[in-house]
């Protein structure tokens, strides 16, 4: 065989080796960027937000002026059934490989989300990096229908605003599929998912022309965390409580807290970083945890009258910060303990880790019951570092001039 | 001697590394976590330790017959009929292992990666390159392993490095909560997945008699370390419960990697690494089964056996397990005792007989 024949043979073999048994081109896939699960009449109601590729291509004039996404719905006894049934109204096969968020409807979440976890874990197409959230005061379906303006694809808008509010506002904690699985399966730990609601008119938000306005008729917004007891939605944490939840459960990179001044007004502190340290053990048959939070903060804005140039004022502010944070955290833990009886902080898991022998003795009772008896102490140690471009409050300086 | 070409001791070491990582990387973390929960990594260290002990045993046994394979010296030691029976046992172990490994590849590809491709095609394609390698002989397989080894290590380091930010050290606690027993059971399970006994058929084809034992030991140590790191990573990143839940936790582990929304969905890197290693594991065990059958039947040219055996292997792989449940059950209730017995009993019998009768290869001084 000469060189030419060899080359030809190799070239002929190449197309056979691509192993495209079942190729799926982009134009035959309906890319579901977000999926919502609700319950209606005892059946699952699945909503899928499907990208309309022609409308998000970015080039002006390419779109036909229709909405960047379409939502489709189907019901079924299982979620799998419902997903496949979507093809009865969606012309393309629904592809879940790019799904970024999964929204549980409030009603559905109250009945338990564990059932829904099976398919998202079992299905190889779904990535483990999918973010989970709960709709508040509305169904998942309605959440997925709201159109957004700057980021055309609502699911991506939700995702980015979720990440931004985690990073700069600190009111929610992102939860991915495998985090949720781990929490559901670990003893002494219960899940909490970010809660999303519609601010404004939910119906108006579905029309494309609503995104033509500068003040949107309806927007999606995060309210804090949803508390679960086992796999059932038990209630909500408001923003302050959610922030306290984050301080207790993880390292927070950036967040904002409001500290009242000694007389009137409020100081806003930008928390640069906080670190949490939890020690749990069984003390005389009762579960006990000590929570230590350290961190640094900058002065973001102040309405206080005192001059921040004085070391005593700074010390005083620091003390008030620590006290006020401690109170919020204690209040949050007590609320969760008494109202929801669900250990979203993972105190039980911490006791299990630090005091396995003591934990074994508890196990005759279930931790859910035991969590109500939990005693805790909180130490907060926040150091205030920078004050921005000025030190003294502007207000104080302006008041001084007329004299 | 049937084989004209020999492999070097470094190639042997690399082959042993590939052999160790082969099945273990994807399957071990889940199995061990099911047994020992957060202590799975300790169990994996124990498993590696047991593997090293078995390598020492095979080293000793091999050194008494430096230029003979297990099939040859079992006849020398046990007499014609018992010896032949032993060789057939060896052959059946190597051959079953090759078929099961082929099925492992098929099972993984058809459930996780190409879900709609028939498993038979995956088997066929994979078997083709295995046959190609085995027909060419051990030396090309060894050289190929040497070429691919740096790539495997590179991919491994990339994956492990990118997983570092996701590690939660508290997942390891509490240590040894239920005592040592689950850890021990896990360690034994992992041991049965490292079928080093096959290298008794490979050792005479290594050129340097004095270095081959330590090369095998080094390979088992490096490969074992890689498996321990993967297991540790699974526990650190996914936690013991989620690791247990998935069939291939290491694959899910790689799905976690998401650096700046840009470097993500690189789980196929883990799969690629696994294909590389399991290829060499399958090729080595298939080679061992061809040689052992050829020697049992005293064939002058054992290469003629490759194609017929491959055809049988394809059939066995296709019917090996009807479904995943059977697979998990087979592994736990059949493979573990089978492997455990086969990897320990025959070599110990052979070694004892060799010591008692004083029989060893004449060329060994």
Interface residues (C-beta under 8 A of the other chain):
Chain A: X19 X21 X22 X121 X124 X125 X127 X128 X129 X178 X181 X182 X185 X186 X350 X352 X353 X354 X356
Chain B: X111 X112 X113 X114 X115 X116 X117 X118 X121 X125 X170 X173 X174 X177 X238 X239 X241 X242 X245 X246 X252 X255 X256 X258 X264 X265
